[in-house]
Amino acid sequence: MSSPEDQDQGGSGREAEQPPQLRETGERLVPGAHPDHIVEAEHIARYELAATIAPGRAALDAGCGAGYGAAILARAGAASVAGVDVDPDALAFARDRYGDLADFSEGNLLELLYEDDTFGLVACFEAIEHVVDPERALDELRRVMAADGVLAISTPNRGVYREDNPFHVKEMTSDEFRDALAARFANVRILRQQVHMTTLLSDDEGQAAADPSVEVPATLRKLSGQHPGEELYAVALAADAELPAVPNVAVLGGAVAVRQWQDSLAAWEARARHAEAEHDASSIELGHTVRVKDAAVEELEEMRRRVAASGRRGRKLL
């Protein structure tokens, strides 16, 4: 007969199993770890773009991480969704959160365990820069695509994106990325992803919206522009068939992100001022040290001159 404590825990006599937790590494997006932040908006925007292609297609999320992107594709109407990643902890998290929407399995982009011509949509966002051989990864993604399939893929733009990311093995410029895709697909379209500060004027419903899968009707205007090649990320569509038309996609972060940037900027400015003050103090101290050294050298030279003069006088007396 089970005790009341056993009954409260399902009669197993053990504590209720806790859902898998995913450690924040600073590179992988963990749902909920960046609330209101532009980092989450960047990632979701790519999947929302792919979601416009997903309906009715068998989809693969290659490098699925925590699984939120596979869930976006499934909810958009994909016929089926498979997610593959090398990280077993991320996959455990994905299965717990989104296992009813997609099939998640462990695998490597350099050797995908799927038959040729399997998927009508392959999404691979911010993943190929993590492998030692991006060209081979592209070959694998091409292999598992159906003849009428579409590849939606992104990578950071080397030279614009930060240069010290320890998680990235090999990066490409947007032009190199386009050329690598053009060597494998008849049709390639490069889209440019950049971060912009935004102000939204809308009704109550638009202001209350917090689900990126729900479109907020708006007219988009911009005050600043970038030339092609200045973008942070290149997002590409590639296929042998005709490429589908896709809309521009914007996902807004919240005011929290703006305040975080302001706080970060203030902290950097404070550190810069402190470093400048230390540099000035060090320069003053160094200048004083140099002057003392010069004086000591001059005094030593004067002593040498005196000794030499005394020696000459002594020789004359002899």
Protein Blocks (a to p, Z undefined) as FASTA:
>chain_A
ZZfklmmnoonopacddddddddehlaccehklghiaklmmmmmmmmmmmmmmgopacdd
ehklnommmmmmmmnopabdcdddfblklmmmmmmmmmmmpccddddfklccbdehkbfb
dcdehklmmpfblmlmmmmmmmmpcfkbccddddddehjacckbfkbmbdcdfklmmmmm
mmmpfbdcddddddddddddddfklmmpccfkbccddddddfbdcdehiambdcddddfb
dcdddddddddddfklmmmmmmmmmmmmmmmmmmmmmmmmmmmmmmmmmmmmmmmmmmmm
mmmmmmmmmmmmmmmmZZ
